[in-house]
Amino acid sequence: MNKKKYQSILEYTVLIAAGVLALIAMFAYIRNSISGKWRQSVDVFGQGEVYSSGHTTIK
């Protein structure tokens, strides 16, 4: 193999690694966004009340 082929392989490897790292970094933001939307939806059904063990009563 010649030098250009090794360089191409290295460039693609770095590009793929950068993409994977970007996805891993964005995962935390995506997870928090989904969690926030889920909580917002649940609060609509619970009329803004939050469950607290021993304090929440069923009406």
Backbone as JSON, one array per atom type, in Angstrom:
{
  "sequence": "MNKKKYQSILEYTVLIAAGVLALIAMFAYIRNSISGKWRQSVDVFGQGEVYSSGHTTIK",
  "N": [[0.84, -1.19, 0.0], [0.39, 2.24, -0.65], [1.43, 5.54, 0.43], [-0.66, 7.44, 0.11], [-2.98, 5.91, 0.24], [-2.97, 5.01, 2.9], [-3.23, 7.46, 4.17], [-5.79, 8.24, 3.34], [-7.35, 6.26, 4.56], [-6.85, 6.88, 7.25], [-7.94, 9.49, 7.34], [-10.7, 8.99, 6.88], [-11.21, 7.41, 9.12], [-10.79, 9.24, 11.22], [-12.81, 11.07, 10.59], [-15.15, 9.52, 10.92], [-14.88, 8.9, 13.65], [-15.1, 11.47, 14.75], [-17.75, 12.05, 14.08], [-19.12, 10.08, 15.57], [-18.41, 10.85, 18.17], [-19.65, 13.35, 18.27], [-22.35, 12.6, 18.14], [-22.55, 11.19, 20.57], [-22.08, 13.28, 22.37], [-24.31, 14.88, 21.87], [-26.33, 13.25, 22.74], [-26.95, 13.54, 25.47], [-28.27, 16.02, 25.51], [-30.46, 15.46, 23.89], [-31.72, 13.43, 25.38], [-32.42, 14.89, 27.71], [-34.18, 16.71, 26.59], [-36.28, 15.06, 25.67], [-37.07, 14.01, 28.12], [-37.98, 16.34, 29.39], [-40.16, 17.06, 27.75], [-41.77, 14.84, 28.18], [-42.31, 15.1, 30.93], [-43.71, 17.53, 30.87], [-45.99, 16.77, 29.44], [-47.09, 14.88, 31.2], [-47.61, 16.5, 33.4], [-49.72, 17.99, 32.42], [-51.82, 16.14, 32.4], [-51.9, 15.59, 35.11], [-52.76, 17.94, 36.16], [-50.9, 19.81, 37.01], [-50.13, 18.98, 39.52], [-47.76, 17.35, 41.59], [-46.58, 14.15, 42.31], [-46.01, 13.09, 45.61], [-44.75, 10.99, 47.87], [-46.71, 9.97, 50.53], [-47.79, 12.48, 50.89], [-49.43, 13.2, 48.82], [-52.8, 13.04, 47.95], [-55.6, 11.07, 46.92], [-58.29, 12.23, 45.08]],
  "CA": [[0.0, 0.0, 0.0], [1.18, 3.46, -0.71], [1.21, 6.55, 1.45], [-1.96, 8.09, -0.09], [-4.04, 5.02, 0.71], [-2.95, 5.08, 4.37], [-3.74, 8.77, 4.56], [-7.23, 8.2, 3.13], [-7.93, 5.43, 5.63], [-6.74, 7.66, 8.47], [-8.9, 10.59, 7.27], [-12.04, 8.44, 7.08], [-11.31, 6.98, 10.51], [-10.95, 10.45, 12.03], [-14.13, 11.62, 10.29], [-16.15, 8.66, 11.57], [-14.72, 9.08, 15.09], [-15.67, 12.78, 15.09], [-19.2, 11.92, 14.01], [-19.59, 9.3, 16.72], [-18.26, 11.68, 19.37], [-20.69, 14.38, 18.22], [-23.61, 11.95, 18.53], [-22.5, 10.9, 22.0], [-22.22, 14.55, 23.08], [-25.68, 15.35, 21.69], [-27.27, 12.32, 23.37], [-27.4, 14.1, 26.75], [-29.25, 17.06, 25.22], [-31.66, 14.81, 23.36], [-32.35, 12.75, 26.51], [-33.04, 15.9, 28.56], [-35.31, 17.27, 25.86], [-37.36, 14.08, 25.71], [-37.53, 13.95, 29.51], [-38.74, 17.55, 29.65], [-41.44, 16.97, 27.04], [-42.54, 13.81, 28.88], [-42.78, 15.69, 32.19], [-44.7, 18.53, 30.53], [-47.21, 16.04, 29.09], [-47.64, 14.26, 32.41], [-48.15, 17.58, 34.23], [-51.03, 18.37, 31.88], [-52.78, 15.16, 32.88], [-51.97, 15.69, 36.57], [-53.21, 19.29, 36.46], [-49.84, 20.54, 37.67], [-49.76, 18.4, 40.8], [-46.62, 16.44, 41.54], [-46.72, 13.09, 43.3], [-45.07, 13.08, 46.71], [-45.12, 9.86, 48.71], [-47.19, 10.32, 51.86], [-48.39, 13.82, 50.91], [-50.41, 13.32, 47.75], [-54.02, 12.3, 48.24], [-56.47, 10.8, 45.78], [-59.56, 12.94, 45.26]],
  "C": [[0.89, 1.25, 0.0], [0.73, 4.46, 0.34], [-0.17, 7.2, 1.33], [-3.1, 7.22, 0.43], [-4.11, 5.02, 2.23], [-3.53, 6.4, 4.86], [-5.26, 8.81, 4.4], [-7.92, 7.4, 4.22], [-7.93, 6.2, 6.94], [-7.77, 8.8, 8.47], [-10.33, 10.1, 7.51], [-12.24, 7.99, 8.52], [-11.53, 8.17, 11.44], [-12.33, 11.05, 11.82], [-15.23, 10.82, 10.99], [-16.08, 8.84, 13.08], [-15.31, 10.42, 15.53], [-17.19, 12.74, 15.06], [-19.78, 11.17, 15.19], [-19.49, 10.12, 18.0], [-19.31, 12.78, 19.41], [-22.04, 13.79, 18.63], [-23.66, 11.65, 20.01], [-22.69, 12.19, 22.81], [-23.66, 15.07, 22.99], [-26.69, 14.47, 22.41], [-27.8, 12.89, 24.68], [-28.46, 15.18, 26.51], [-30.56, 16.46, 24.71], [-32.43, 14.13, 24.49], [-33.06, 13.75, 27.41], [-34.25, 16.53, 27.89], [-36.51, 16.33, 25.9], [-37.94, 13.99, 27.12], [-38.39, 15.17, 29.85], [-40.11, 17.52, 28.99], [-42.35, 15.95, 27.73], [-43.13, 14.38, 30.17], [-43.87, 16.73, 31.91], [-46.04, 17.85, 30.19], [-47.87, 15.44, 30.31], [-48.23, 15.33, 33.32], [-49.51, 18.06, 33.73], [-52.1, 17.42, 32.4], [-52.96, 15.24, 34.39], [-52.4, 17.06, 37.05], [-52.18, 20.05, 37.3], [-49.41, 19.99, 39.01], [-48.64, 17.4, 40.61], [-46.79, 15.41, 42.63], [-45.62, 13.19, 44.35], [-45.54, 11.99, 47.66], [-45.51, 10.32, 50.12], [-47.9, 11.66, 51.94], [-49.49, 13.97, 49.86], [-51.63, 12.47, 48.11], [-54.83, 12.13, 46.96], [-57.8, 11.47, 46.04], [-60.69, 12.16, 44.65]]
}
